[in-house]
């Protein structure tokens, strides 16, 4: 019986470790979005984030419900990241620089997807 409980503790610990970052209201990592859109310029990222934060402020949307600063271990170093909501993901992308073809395509996708559901 004791072994069974020890095994369950191990299973629960592994599950908790894997789901440490899972939050249903914050399904995206900002750095994953940056990577998919090939955005590396720090000024561009800062500008888009500031515009996104400003839009939330003006609309009285709490940042704490849409952004959570986290730290992730990536191979050999710890990196700062944000877990973001679908709304924050959308606002960030539409505030990115459209001269990047991947960004422009993502922005077009949102426009087309929205108009298809209107």
C-alpha positions in Angstrom: 0.0 0.0 0.0 2.8 2.4 0.8 4.4 1.8 -2.6 1.1 2.7 -4.3 0.9 6.0 -2.5 4.5 6.8 -3.3 3.8 6.1 -6.9 0.8 8.3 -6.9 2.8 11.1 -5.3 5.3 10.8 -8.2 2.5 10.8 -10.8 0.9 13.9 -9.2 4.2 15.7 -9.0 5.0 15.0 -12.7 1.6 16.2 -13.7 1.9 19.3 -11.7 5.3 20.0 -13.2 4.1 19.6 -16.8 1.0 21.8 -16.2 2.8 24.4 -14.2 2.3 27.1 -16.9 -1.2 25.9 -18.0 -3.9 28.5 -17.3 -7.0 28.3 -19.5 -7.4 32.1 -19.7 -3.7 32.5 -20.7 -3.1 29.9 -23.4 -0.2 31.6 -25.3 3.4 32.4 -24.6 4.5 35.8 -26.0 7.9 34.4 -27.0 6.3 31.6 -29.0 4.3 34.3 -30.9 7.4 36.3 -31.5 9.2 33.2 -32.9 6.3 32.2 -35.2 6.2 35.8 -36.6 10.0 36.1 -36.9 10.1 39.2 -34.7 13.5 39.7 -33.1 13.8 43.5 -32.9 13.6 44.6 -29.3 12.3 48.1 -30.2 9.5 46.6 -32.4 8.5 44.3 -29.5 8.5 47.1 -27.0 6.4 49.3 -29.3 3.8 46.6 -29.9 3.6 45.8 -26.2 3.3 49.4 -25.2 0.5 49.9 -27.7 -1.2 46.8 -26.5 -0.9 47.9 -22.9 -2.2 51.3 -23.8 -5.2 49.9 -25.6 -6.1 47.8 -22.5 -5.7 50.9 -20.3 -8.0 53.0 -22.5 -10.6 50.2 -22.7 -10.3 49.6 -18.9 -9.3 46.0 -19.5 -7.2 44.7 -16.6 -3.7 43.8 -17.6 -3.5 41.2 -14.8 -6.3 39.3 -16.6 -4.5 39.2 -19.9 -0.8 39.2 -19.1 1.3 37.2 -16.6 5.1 37.5 -16.4 6.7 34.1 -16.2 10.2 32.7 -16.4 11.0 29.7 -18.5 14.0 27.4 -18.7 15.2 27.0 -22.2 18.1 24.5 -22.6 20.9 26.5 -20.9 19.3 29.7 -19.6 16.2 31.2 -17.9 14.2 33.5 -20.0 11.5 36.0 -19.2 8.2 35.6 -21.0 4.6 36.4 -20.7 1.6 34.1 -20.6 -1.1 36.0 -22.6 -4.8 35.7 -23.2 -6.4 35.3 -26.6 -7.4 39.0 -26.5 -3.8 40.1 -25.6 -2.5 37.8 -28.4 -4.8 39.5 -30.9 -4.0 43.0 -29.6 -0.3 42.4 -29.7 -0.3 41.1 -33.3 -2.4 43.9 -34.6 0.0 46.4 -33.0 3.1 44.8 -34.6 4.9 46.2 -37.6 3.1 45.1 -40.8 6.3 45.4 -42.9 7.1 42.0 -41.6 5.3 39.6 -44.1 4.4 37.1 -41.4 2.9 39.9 -39.2 0.9 41.2 -42.2 -0.4 37.8 -42.9 -1.5 37.3 -39.3 -3.2 40.7 -39.3 -5.0 39.8 -42.5 -6.1 36.5 -41.0 -7.7 38.3 -38.1 -9.5 40.7 -40.4 -10.7 37.8 -42.7 -11.7 35.6 -39.7 -13.6 38.4 -38.1 -15.5 39.4 -41.3 -16.4 35.7 -41.9 -18.1 35.6 -38.5 -19.9 38.9 -38.8 
